Amino acid sequence: MCGGLRSFVAFLAEQPKQLKHLEWPGFRNTLRTATLTLILVAAFIVVLSSVDAALCYILSWLLQKSALSYREYLLIAGDLIDWLGFGKDKSTTAAEIQAYLWIVHWLTLQFMKD
């Protein structure tokens, strides 16, 4: 254990001496790389914002198209909840809340199929 630690410390002590053997890039290469990086990041931001705008447009178009269908599902959910008697008394149990959440989840899945 002590020998391993000693060799590790010797390895770390030798590392600064190895820095003189590295070939460091010149200022022009560094500037060129930084400029290319900035251009690529700017292009990436423009592409991502364009894709985001297109997806928002498609989503709003789909939601407008299926708005009546979703309202129908909400009416069905409301009728089902009334039929089951949720909220008629103030002592709604955890099982009733879980059943209500399951109904809403099921209706949401049915809506997503359309």
C-alpha positions as CSV (number, residue, x, y, z in Angstrom):
1,M,0.0,0.0,0.0
2,C,2.8,2.4,0.9
3,G,4.7,1.5,-2.2
4,G,1.7,2.3,-4.4
5,L,1.1,5.6,-2.7
6,R,4.8,6.5,-3.0
7,S,4.9,5.7,-6.8
8,F,1.6,7.7,-7.3
9,V,3.2,10.8,-5.5
10,A,6.3,10.4,-7.7
11,F,4.1,10.2,-10.8
12,L,2.3,13.5,-9.8
13,A,5.6,15.2,-9.0
14,E,7.0,14.3,-12.5
15,Q,4.0,15.7,-14.4
16,P,5.0,19.5,-14.4
17,K,8.3,18.4,-16.1
18,Q,6.3,16.8,-18.9
19,L,4.6,20.1,-19.8
20,K,7.7,21.4,-21.6
21,H,7.4,18.5,-24.1
22,L,3.9,19.6,-25.2
23,E,3.4,21.5,-28.4
24,W,1.2,24.4,-27.5
25,P,-1.0,25.9,-30.3
26,G,-0.3,29.3,-31.5
27,F,-2.5,32.4,-31.0
28,R,-3.8,32.2,-34.6
29,N,-4.9,28.6,-34.2
30,T,-6.6,29.3,-30.9
31,L,-8.4,32.4,-32.4
32,R,-9.5,30.3,-35.4
33,T,-10.8,27.5,-33.2
34,A,-12.7,30.0,-31.0
35,T,-14.2,31.7,-34.0
36,L,-15.3,28.4,-35.5
37,T,-16.8,27.4,-32.2
38,L,-18.8,30.6,-31.9
39,I,-20.1,30.3,-35.5
40,L,-21.2,26.7,-34.9
41,V,-22.9,27.5,-31.6
42,A,-24.8,30.4,-33.3
43,A,-25.9,28.1,-36.1
44,F,-26.9,25.5,-33.7
45,I,-29.1,28.0,-31.7
46,V,-30.8,29.2,-34.9
47,V,-31.5,25.6,-36.0
48,L,-32.9,24.6,-32.6
49,S,-35.1,27.7,-32.4
50,S,-36.4,27.0,-35.9
51,V,-37.2,23.4,-35.1
52,D,-38.9,24.6,-31.9
53,A,-41.0,27.1,-33.7
54,A,-42.0,24.5,-36.3
55,L,-43.0,22.0,-33.6
56,C,-45.0,24.6,-31.7
57,Y,-46.9,25.4,-35.0
58,I,-47.6,21.7,-35.6
59,L,-48.8,21.2,-32.0
60,S,-51.1,24.2,-32.1
61,W,-52.5,23.0,-35.4
62,L,-53.2,19.6,-34.0
63,L,-54.8,20.9,-30.9
64,Q,-57.1,23.2,-32.8
65,K,-58.1,20.3,-35.1
66,S,-58.9,18.0,-32.1
67,A,-60.4,20.6,-29.7
68,L,-64.0,19.4,-30.1
69,S,-63.0,15.9,-29.5
70,Y,-61.1,16.8,-26.3
71,R,-64.1,18.8,-25.1
72,E,-66.2,15.7,-25.6
73,Y,-63.8,13.7,-23.5
74,L,-64.0,16.3,-20.8
75,L,-67.8,16.1,-20.8
76,I,-67.7,12.3,-20.6
77,A,-65.2,12.6,-17.7
78,G,-67.5,15.0,-15.9
79,D,-70.5,12.8,-16.4
80,L,-68.6,9.8,-15.2
81,I,-67.4,11.6,-12.1
82,D,-70.9,12.8,-11.3
83,W,-72.2,9.3,-11.8
84,L,-69.6,7.9,-9.4
85,G,-70.6,10.6,-6.9
86,F,-67.2,12.3,-6.3
87,G,-67.4,15.5,-4.4
88,K,-71.0,15.1,-3.2
89,D,-69.9,14.7,0.3
90,K,-66.8,16.2,1.9
91,S,-65.2,12.8,2.8
92,T,-63.6,11.7,-0.5
93,T,-61.4,8.8,0.2
94,A,-58.0,8.1,-1.2
95,A,-59.4,5.2,-3.2
96,E,-62.0,7.5,-4.8
97,I,-59.3,10.1,-5.7
98,Q,-57.1,7.3,-7.2
99,A,-60.1,6.1,-9.2
100,Y,-60.8,9.6,-10.4
101,L,-57.1,10.0,-11.5
102,W,-57.3,6.6,-13.3
103,I,-60.4,7.8,-15.2
104,V,-58.7,11.0,-16.2
105,H,-55.6,9.1,-17.3
106,W,-57.6,6.6,-19.3
107,L,-59.6,9.4,-21.0
108,T,-56.4,11.2,-21.8
109,L,-55.0,8.1,-23.4
110,Q,-58.1,7.7,-25.4
111,F,-57.8,11.3,-26.6
112,M,-54.2,10.7,-27.6
113,K,-55.3,7.8,-29.8
114,D,-57.5,10.0,-32.0
